[in-house]
Amino acid sequence: MKDIKPNEVYTTKETQDFLKVSKSTLKRFLKRGIINGYKVGGTYRIWGREILGLLSPKAEEKAVGYYRKLKEKTKKAIKDW
């Protein structure tokens, strides 16, 4: 596996390989803004720094925080139901 360079542009297939996710998961990441991509000629291109940002420990901390908020919101909705 090659290294991810922050200032290099990658295709969606390369990004999938780096992140080890499916095509549909990468589409969902792009749609929700979890990872930013730029459409060029009908296909997305993704900067290496975006991929690295998603792989950083800070991203994991954000995900845990998001999960906890979602869990509390779900508990409240069930309780109010």
Secondary structure, 3 states (H helix, E strand, C coil): CCCCCCCCEEEHHHHHHHHCCCHHHHHHHHHHCCCCCEEECCEEEEEHHHHHHHHCHHHHHHHHHHHHHHHHHHHHHHHHC
